């Protein structure tokens, strides 16, 4: 996110957000596999929330809150 903010790269920021959304969807779809990430783990939730808050702050700074 820092790169996108520093160089005002709105298209790349949107692609990055789409990638994060797609990866989360894949994690949710494949939750029953033995190697799946446990989204109920407090550490996973904390990391996900921190990432989303940084993403939101970056979007607000770039005026992309639509």
N, C-alpha and C positions, 0 to 999 in steps of 0.2 A: 504494500500500500504506500510505503514511503516514496518509492520510485514514481508512482503515478501522481502523488501529491507534488513532489519536487518539480517534475517536468510537465505538470498539468496534462496528463495522458488519460483523457476521459474514456476513449475507446478501449484501451488496455484495462482500465479499471473495471469497466463493464464486463469484459471477457474474464477477468479474474474472479469477479463476483459470480458469473455464470458457472465457472469451473468449480468454485466452492459449493454452489448450490447442487451441481450435478454430482459431486463426490459425496455430499451428505445424502442425497437420494440413493446412490449406490450402496452406501453403508446401511441405510434403512431397508433396502430391498434384500440384502444378503445377510441379514442379522442372524439367521439360523445356521450359518456355517461355523465350523470349529475355529476358524481363524478370524472371525468377525470382530469388529471393534464394539465394545460394550458401551453404548451411549448412556446407560444408567449409572456408570461409574462416576463418582463425584469429580475425579480428576479430568475425565473426558468432558464432562459438562462444563467445568471451569474453563478449560482450554477453548472449548467451542464458544462459550459466552464471551470470553476475552477477545477472540478473533472477530466475532460479530460486532462487538462494541467498537473495536478499532475500525472495522469496515464502515460502521455507521458514522463515526466521527470523520472519517476520510470523505465519505459521500457528502456530508454536510459541508465540509470545507470546500469541496469542488462544486457545490450546489447541484448535486445529483440525487436529491431526495424524493424523486417522483415515485 
